[in-house]
Amino acid sequence: MPPGETPPSEGGMSETGPQETHNPTRGWAALPLALILVVSAIFVAFFLTYALLILID
């Protein structure tokens, strides 16, 4: 192929790789999301309490 000429497109690349059989259509599950929110709330409450105790002293 001479320089500057466009190579032909590759046609068989879309079917390479493992077959994907499990593709969940929903977002996060309820339990992991709830656990993240609870841990975050405990974390925020701890530091707010700590800040208030330092301000009181």
PDB file with one MODEL, atoms N, CA, C and O in Angstrom:
MODEL        1
ATOM      1  N   MET A   1       0.848  -1.160   0.000  1.00  0.00           N
ATOM      2  CA  MET A   1       0.000   0.000   0.000  1.00  0.00           C
ATOM      3  C   MET A   1       0.905   1.238   0.000  1.00  0.00           C
ATOM      4  O   MET A   1       1.793   1.357   0.845  1.00  0.00           O
ATOM      5  N   PRO A   2       0.687   2.134  -0.921  1.00  0.00           N
ATOM      6  CA  PRO A   2       1.520   3.336  -0.978  1.00  0.00           C
ATOM      7  C   PRO A   2       1.234   4.273   0.197  1.00  0.00           C
ATOM      8  O   PRO A   2       0.119   4.280   0.720  1.00  0.00           O
ATOM      9  N   PRO A   3       2.231   5.070   0.621  1.00  0.00           N
ATOM     10  CA  PRO A   3       2.016   6.001   1.729  1.00  0.00           C
ATOM     11  C   PRO A   3       0.919   7.019   1.402  1.00  0.00           C
ATOM     12  O   PRO A   3       0.795   7.469   0.263  1.00  0.00           O
ATOM     13  N   GLY A   4       0.127   7.372   2.419  1.00  0.00           N
ATOM     14  CA  GLY A   4      -0.937   8.347   2.251  1.00  0.00           C
ATOM     15  C   GLY A   4      -2.265   7.762   1.822  1.00  0.00           C
ATOM     16  O   GLY A   4      -3.271   8.470   1.775  1.00  0.00           O
ATOM     17  N   GLU A   5      -2.281   6.475   1.509  1.00  0.00           N
ATOM     18  CA  GLU A   5      -3.528   5.842   1.098  1.00  0.00           C
ATOM     19  C   GLU A   5      -4.234   5.281   2.331  1.00  0.00           C
ATOM     20  O   GLU A   5      -3.579   4.753   3.229  1.00  0.00           O
ATOM     21  N   THR A   6      -5.542   5.388   2.384  1.00  0.00           N
ATOM     22  CA  THR A   6      -6.312   4.928   3.527  1.00  0.00           C
ATOM     23  C   THR A   6      -6.430   3.412   3.510  1.00  0.00           C
ATOM     24  O   THR A   6      -6.815   2.833   2.494  1.00  0.00           O
ATOM     25  N   PRO A   7      -6.099   2.753   4.642  1.00  0.00           N
ATOM     26  CA  PRO A   7      -6.233   1.293   4.687  1.00  0.00           C
ATOM     27  C   PRO A   7      -7.703   0.891   4.748  1.00  0.00           C
ATOM     28  O   PRO A   7      -8.540   1.691   5.169  1.00  0.00           O
ATOM     29  N   PRO A   8      -8.030  -0.319   4.342  1.00  0.00           N
ATOM     30  CA  PRO A   8      -9.431  -0.767   4.414  1.00  0.00           C
ATOM     31  C   PRO A   8      -9.885  -0.896   5.868  1.00  0.00           C
ATOM     32  O   PRO A   8      -9.080  -1.158   6.762  1.00  0.00           O
ATOM     33  N   SER A   9     -11.168  -0.712   6.086  1.00  0.00           N
ATOM     34  CA  SER A   9     -11.691  -0.831   7.457  1.00  0.00           C
ATOM     35  C   SER A   9     -11.692  -2.294   7.880  1.00  0.00           C
ATOM     36  O   SER A   9     -11.762  -3.206   7.055  1.00  0.00           O
ATOM     37  N   GLU A  10     -11.613  -2.485   9.189  1.00  0.00           N
ATOM     38  CA  GLU A  10     -11.609  -3.841   9.716  1.00  0.00           C
ATOM     39  C   GLU A  10     -13.039  -4.216  10.090  1.00  0.00           C
ATOM     40  O   GLU A  10     -13.692  -3.500  10.848  1.00  0.00           O
ATOM     41  N   GLY A  11     -13.522  -5.327   9.566  1.00  0.00           N
ATOM     42  CA  GLY A  11     -14.914  -5.688   9.761  1.00  0.00           C
ATOM     43  C   GLY A  11     -15.185  -6.666  10.875  1.00  0.00           C
ATOM     44  O   GLY A  11     -16.313  -6.701  11.366  1.00  0.00           O
ATOM     45  N   GLY A  12     -14.233  -7.461  11.307  1.00  0.00           N
ATOM     46  CA  GLY A  12     -14.523  -8.527  12.256  1.00  0.00           C
ATOM     47  C   GLY A  12     -14.187  -8.206  13.690  1.00  0.00           C
ATOM     48  O   GLY A  12     -14.129  -9.131  14.500  1.00  0.00           O
ATOM     49  N   MET A  13     -13.962  -6.973  14.061  1.00  0.00           N
ATOM     50  CA  MET A  13     -13.526  -6.659  15.415  1.00  0.00           C
ATOM     51  C   MET A  13     -14.669  -6.598  16.431  1.00  0.00           C
ATOM     52  O   MET A  13     -14.406  -6.670  17.632  1.00  0.00           O
ATOM     53  N   SER A  14     -15.904  -6.471  16.006  1.00  0.00           N
ATOM     54  CA  SER A  14     -16.991  -6.309  16.969  1.00  0.00           C
ATOM     55  C   SER A  14     -17.327  -7.594  17.710  1.00  0.00           C
ATOM     56  O   SER A  14     -17.961  -7.534  18.763  1.00  0.00           O
ATOM     57  N   GLU A  15     -16.934  -8.733  17.208  1.00  0.00           N
ATOM     58  CA  GLU A  15     -17.286  -9.997  17.850  1.00  0.00           C
ATOM     59  C   GLU A  15     -16.121 -10.638  18.577  1.00  0.00           C
ATOM     60  O   GLU A  15     -16.193 -11.817  18.923  1.00  0.00           O
ATOM     61  N   THR A  16     -15.052  -9.899  18.817  1.00  0.00           N
ATOM     62  CA  THR A  16     -13.921 -10.480  19.526  1.00  0.00           C
ATOM     63  C   THR A  16     -14.124 -10.352  21.022  1.00  0.00           C
ATOM     64  O   THR A  16     -14.898  -9.508  21.473  1.00  0.00           O
ATOM     65  N   GLY A  17     -13.445 -11.172  21.793  1.00  0.00           N
ATOM     66  CA  GLY A  17     -13.539 -11.125  23.246  1.00  0.00           C
ATOM     67  C   GLY A  17     -14.585 -12.087  23.770  1.00  0.00           C
ATOM     68  O   GLY A  17     -15.299 -12.732  23.002  1.00  0.00           O
ATOM     69  N   PRO A  18     -14.666 -12.176  25.110  1.00  0.00           N
ATOM     70  CA  PRO A  18     -15.625 -13.117  25.707  1.00  0.00           C
ATOM     71  C   PRO A  18     -17.063 -12.642  25.530  1.00  0.00           C
ATOM     72  O   PRO A  18     -17.340 -11.448  25.419  1.00  0.00           O
ATOM     73  N   GLN A  19     -17.952 -13.603  25.509  1.00  0.00           N
ATOM     74  CA  GLN A  19     -19.371 -13.280  25.379  1.00  0.00           C
ATOM     75  C   GLN A  19     -19.888 -12.764  26.715  1.00  0.00           C
ATOM     76  O   GLN A  19     -19.687 -13.411  27.743  1.00  0.00           O
ATOM     77  N   GLU A  20     -20.542 -11.621  26.716  1.00  0.00           N
ATOM     78  CA  GLU A  20     -21.074 -11.042  27.938  1.00  0.00           C
ATOM     79  C   GLU A  20     -22.514 -11.514  28.122  1.00  0.00           C
ATOM     80  O   GLU A  20     -23.399 -11.179  27.335  1.00  0.00           O
ATOM     81  N   THR A  21     -22.731 -12.300  29.181  1.00  0.00           N
ATOM     82  CA  THR A  21     -24.064 -12.854  29.409  1.00  0.00           C
ATOM     83  C   THR A  21     -24.772 -12.175  30.570  1.00  0.00           C
ATOM     84  O   THR A  21     -25.996 -12.258  30.669  1.00  0.00           O
ATOM     85  N   HIS A  22     -24.031 -11.499  31.458  1.00  0.00           N
ATOM     86  CA  HIS A  22     -24.655 -10.859  32.624  1.00  0.00           C
ATOM     87  C   HIS A  22     -24.426  -9.357  32.555  1.00  0.00           C
ATOM     88  O   HIS A  22     -23.357  -8.871  32.925  1.00  0.00           O
ATOM     89  N   ASN A  23     -25.411  -8.632  32.091  1.00  0.00           N
ATOM     90  CA  ASN A  23     -25.364  -7.180  32.051  1.00  0.00           C
ATOM     91  C   ASN A  23     -26.572  -6.642  32.803  1.00  0.00           C
ATOM     92  O   ASN A  23     -27.661  -6.538  32.240  1.00  0.00           O
ATOM     93  N   PRO A  24     -26.379  -6.294  34.094  1.00  0.00           N
ATOM     94  CA  PRO A  24     -27.527  -5.786  34.835  1.00  0.00           C
ATOM     95  C   PRO A  24     -27.996  -4.448  34.260  1.00  0.00           C
ATOM     96  O   PRO A  24     -27.186  -3.597  33.895  1.00  0.00           O
ATOM     97  N   THR A  25     -29.302  -4.282  34.188  1.00  0.00           N
ATOM     98  CA  THR A  25     -29.846  -3.071  33.598  1.00  0.00           C
ATOM     99  C   THR A  25     -30.147  -2.012  34.645  1.00  0.00           C
ATOM    100  O   THR A  25     -30.374  -0.855  34.294  1.00  0.00           O
ATOM    101  N   ARG A  26     -30.153  -2.371  35.907  1.00  0.00           N
ATOM    102  CA  ARG A  26     -30.469  -1.422  36.965  1.00  0.00           C
ATOM    103  C   ARG A  26     -29.195  -0.809  37.514  1.00  0.00           C
ATOM    104  O   ARG A  26     -28.085  -1.212  37.169  1.00  0.00           O
ATOM    105  N   GLY A  27     -29.389   0.184  38.385  1.00  0.00           N
ATOM    106  CA  GLY A  27     -28.271   0.825  39.053  1.00  0.00           C
ATOM    107  C   GLY A  27     -27.832   0.017  40.255  1.00  0.00           C
ATOM    108  O   GLY A  27     -27.845  -1.214  40.237  1.00  0.00           O
ATOM    109  N   TRP A  28     -27.444   0.724  41.294  1.00  0.00           N
ATOM    110  CA  TRP A  28     -26.951   0.070  42.505  1.00  0.00           C
ATOM    111  C   TRP A  28     -28.072  -0.698  43.197  1.00  0.00           C
ATOM    112  O   TRP A  28     -29.238  -0.306  43.153  1.00  0.00           O
ATOM    113  N   ALA A  29     -27.692  -1.792  43.833  1.00  0.00           N
ATOM    114  CA  ALA A  29     -28.650  -2.542  44.642  1.00  0.00           C
ATOM    115  C   ALA A  29     -28.952  -1.746  45.903  1.00  0.00           C
ATOM    116  O   ALA A  29     -28.150  -0.904  46.306  1.00  0.00           O
ATOM    117  N   ALA A  30     -30.064  -1.992  46.516  1.00  0.00           N
ATOM    118  CA  ALA A  30     -30.514  -1.206  47.669  1.00  0.00           C
ATOM    119  C   ALA A  30     -29.618  -1.402  48.891  1.00  0.00           C
ATOM    120  O   ALA A  30     -29.309  -0.432  49.583  1.00  0.00           O
ATOM    121  N   LEU A  31     -29.196  -2.629  49.171  1.00  0.00           N
ATOM    122  CA  LEU A  31     -28.410  -2.890  50.382  1.00  0.00           C
ATOM    123  C   LEU A  31     -27.033  -2.220  50.347  1.00  0.00           C
ATOM    124  O   LEU A  31     -26.690  -1.541  51.315  1.00  0.00           O
ATOM    125  N   PRO A  32     -26.226  -2.370  49.296  1.00  0.00           N
ATOM    126  CA  PRO A  32     -24.931  -1.680  49.292  1.00  0.00           C
ATOM    127  C   PRO A  32     -25.076  -0.162  49.377  1.00  0.00           C
ATOM    128  O   PRO A  32     -24.285   0.497  50.052  1.00  0.00           O
ATOM    129  N   LEU A  33     -26.065   0.390  48.708  1.00  0.00           N
ATOM    130  CA  LEU A  33     -26.281   1.831  48.759  1.00  0.00           C
ATOM    131  C   LEU A  33     -26.675   2.273  50.162  1.00  0.00           C
ATOM    132  O   LEU A  33     -26.209   3.306  50.641  1.00  0.00           O
ATOM    133  N   ALA A  34     -27.530   1.498  50.823  1.00  0.00           N
ATOM    134  CA  ALA A  34     -27.936   1.822  52.189  1.00  0.00           C
ATOM    135  C   ALA A  34     -26.742   1.737  53.140  1.00  0.00           C
ATOM    136  O   ALA A  34     -26.594   2.591  54.015  1.00  0.00           O
ATOM    137  N   LEU A  35     -25.897   0.731  52.986  1.00  0.00           N
ATOM    138  CA  LEU A  35     -24.717   0.600  53.846  1.00  0.00           C
ATOM    139  C   LEU A  35     -23.758   1.773  53.664  1.00  0.00           C
ATOM    140  O   LEU A  35     -23.205   2.281  54.640  1.00  0.00           O
ATOM    141  N   ILE A  36     -23.562   2.199  52.432  1.00  0.00           N
ATOM    142  CA  ILE A  36     -22.689   3.347  52.172  1.00  0.00           C
ATOM    143  C   ILE A  36     -23.258   4.600  52.821  1.00  0.00           C
ATOM    144  O   ILE A  36     -22.514   5.384  53.410  1.00  0.00           O
ATOM    145  N   LEU A  37     -24.571   4.799  52.721  1.00  0.00           N
ATOM    146  CA  LEU A  37     -25.198   5.970  53.330  1.00  0.00           C
ATOM    147  C   LEU A  37     -25.107   5.932  54.851  1.00  0.00           C
ATOM    148  O   LEU A  37     -24.861   6.965  55.474  1.00  0.00           O
ATOM    149  N   VAL A  38     -25.300   4.769  55.461  1.00  0.00           N
ATOM    150  CA  VAL A  38     -25.222   4.649  56.918  1.00  0.00           C
ATOM    151  C   VAL A  38     -23.800   4.921  57.393  1.00  0.00           C
ATOM    152  O   VAL A  38     -23.606   5.664  58.355  1.00  0.00           O
ATOM    153  N   VAL A  39     -22.815   4.341  56.743  1.00  0.00           N
ATOM    154  CA  VAL A  39     -21.419   4.561  57.134  1.00  0.00           C
ATOM    155  C   VAL A  39     -21.047   6.028  56.956  1.00  0.00           C
ATOM    156  O   VAL A  39     -20.347   6.594  57.796  1.00  0.00           O
ATOM    157  N   SER A  40     -21.505   6.646  55.881  1.00  0.00           N
ATOM    158  CA  SER A  40     -21.226   8.064  55.660  1.00  0.00           C
ATOM    159  C   SER A  40     -21.872   8.926  56.747  1.00  0.00           C
ATOM    160  O   SER A  40     -21.255   9.874  57.233  1.00  0.00           O
ATOM    161  N   ALA A  41     -23.098   8.606  57.125  1.00  0.00           N
ATOM    162  CA  ALA A  41     -23.786   9.371  58.166  1.00  0.00           C
ATOM    163  C   ALA A  41     -23.064   9.232  59.508  1.00  0.00           C
ATOM    164  O   ALA A  41     -22.938  10.217  60.235  1.00  0.00           O
ATOM    165  N   ILE A  42     -22.596   8.050  59.846  1.00  0.00           N
ATOM    166  CA  ILE A  42     -21.848   7.844  61.089  1.00  0.00           C
ATOM    167  C   ILE A  42     -20.547   8.634  61.056  1.00  0.00           C
ATOM    168  O   ILE A  42     -20.160   9.242  62.054  1.00  0.00           O
ATOM    169  N   PHE A  43     -19.880   8.625  59.924  1.00  0.00           N
ATOM    170  CA  PHE A  43     -18.626   9.362  59.750  1.00  0.00           C
ATOM    171  C   PHE A  43     -18.841  10.863  59.955  1.00  0.00           C
ATOM    172  O   PHE A  43     -18.080  11.512  60.672  1.00  0.00           O
ATOM    173  N   VAL A  44     -19.872  11.404  59.327  1.00  0.00           N
ATOM    174  CA  VAL A  44     -20.173  12.838  59.450  1.00  0.00           C
ATOM    175  C   VAL A  44     -20.574  13.168  60.882  1.00  0.00           C
ATOM    176  O   VAL A  44     -20.132  14.183  61.421  1.00  0.00           O
ATOM    177  N   ALA A  45     -21.396  12.341  61.505  1.00  0.00           N
ATOM    178  CA  ALA A  45     -21.832  12.587  62.879  1.00  0.00           C
ATOM    179  C   ALA A  45     -20.641  12.580  63.836  1.00  0.00           C
ATOM    180  O   ALA A  45     -20.584  13.400  64.753  1.00  0.00           O
ATOM    181  N   PHE A  46     -19.700  11.676  63.637  1.00  0.00           N
ATOM    182  CA  PHE A  46     -18.521  11.619  64.503  1.00  0.00           C
ATOM    183  C   PHE A  46     -17.726  12.916  64.432  1.00  0.00           C
ATOM    184  O   PHE A  46     -17.361  13.481  65.463  1.00  0.00           O
ATOM    185  N   PHE A  47     -17.457  13.392  63.216  1.00  0.00           N
ATOM    186  CA  PHE A  47     -16.638  14.583  63.090  1.00  0.00           C
ATOM    187  C   PHE A  47     -17.380  15.854  63.507  1.00  0.00           C
ATOM    188  O   PHE A  47     -16.755  16.794  63.999  1.00  0.00           O
ATOM    189  N   LEU A  48     -18.687  15.899  63.322  1.00  0.00           N
ATOM    190  CA  LEU A  48     -19.445  17.040  63.825  1.00  0.00           C
ATOM    191  C   LEU A  48     -19.435  17.068  65.351  1.00  0.00           C
ATOM    192  O   LEU A  48     -19.281  18.134  65.948  1.00  0.00           O
ATOM    193  N   THR A  49     -19.597  15.915  65.984  1.00  0.00           N
ATOM    194  CA  THR A  49     -19.546  15.822  67.436  1.00  0.00           C
ATOM    195  C   THR A  49     -18.164  16.207  67.944  1.00  0.00           C
ATOM    196  O   THR A  49     -18.041  16.931  68.932  1.00  0.00           O
ATOM    197  N   TYR A  50     -17.152  15.737  67.287  1.00  0.00           N
ATOM    198  CA  TYR A  50     -15.763  16.062  67.668  1.00  0.00           C
ATOM    199  C   TYR A  50     -15.513  17.565  67.550  1.00  0.00           C
ATOM    200  O   TYR A  50     -14.889  18.153  68.434  1.00  0.00           O
ATOM    201  N   ALA A  51     -15.985  18.191  66.481  1.00  0.00           N
ATOM    202  CA  ALA A  51     -15.807  19.625  66.300  1.00  0.00           C
ATOM    203  C   ALA A  51     -16.558  20.421  67.375  1.00  0.00           C
ATOM    204  O   ALA A  51     -16.051  21.423  67.879  1.00  0.00           O
ATOM    205  N   LEU A  52     -17.764  19.971  67.720  1.00  0.00           N
ATOM    206  CA  LEU A  52     -18.526  20.658  68.754  1.00  0.00           C
ATOM    207  C   LEU A  52     -17.853  20.523  70.121  1.00  0.00           C
ATOM    208  O   LEU A  52     -17.855  21.476  70.900  1.00  0.00           O
ATOM    209  N   LEU A  53     -17.289  19.376  70.419  1.00  0.00           N
ATOM    210  CA  LEU A  53     -16.593  19.182  71.698  1.00  0.00           C
ATOM    211  C   LEU A  53     -15.350  20.065  71.781  1.00  0.00           C
ATOM    212  O   LEU A  53     -15.023  20.574  72.853  1.00  0.00           O
ATOM    213  N   ILE A  54     -14.668  20.246  70.676  1.00  0.00           N
ATOM    214  CA  ILE A  54     -13.487  21.111  70.681  1.00  0.00           C
ATOM    215  C   ILE A  54     -13.902  22.575  70.868  1.00  0.00           C
ATOM    216  O   ILE A  54     -13.213  23.331  71.553  1.00  0.00           O
ATOM    217  N   LEU A  55     -15.026  22.977  70.260  1.00  0.00           N
ATOM    218  CA  LEU A  55     -15.488  24.353  70.403  1.00  0.00           C
ATOM    219  C   LEU A  55     -15.961  24.659  71.819  1.00  0.00           C
ATOM    220  O   LEU A  55     -15.816  25.786  72.293  1.00  0.00           O
ATOM    221  N   ILE A  56     -16.525  23.666  72.493  1.00  0.00           N
ATOM    222  CA  ILE A  56     -17.038  23.851  73.846  1.00  0.00           C
ATOM    223  C   ILE A  56     -15.882  24.037  74.843  1.00  0.00           C
ATOM    224  O   ILE A  56     -15.992  24.843  75.767  1.00  0.00           O
ATOM    225  N   ASP A  57     -14.803  23.316  74.668  1.00  0.00           N
ATOM    226  CA  ASP A  57     -13.666  23.400  75.598  1.00  0.00           C
ATOM    227  C   ASP A  57     -12.994  24.695  75.526  1.00  0.00           C
ATOM    228  O   ASP A  57     -12.021  24.926  76.244  1.00  0.00           O
TER     229      ASP A  57
ENDMDL
END
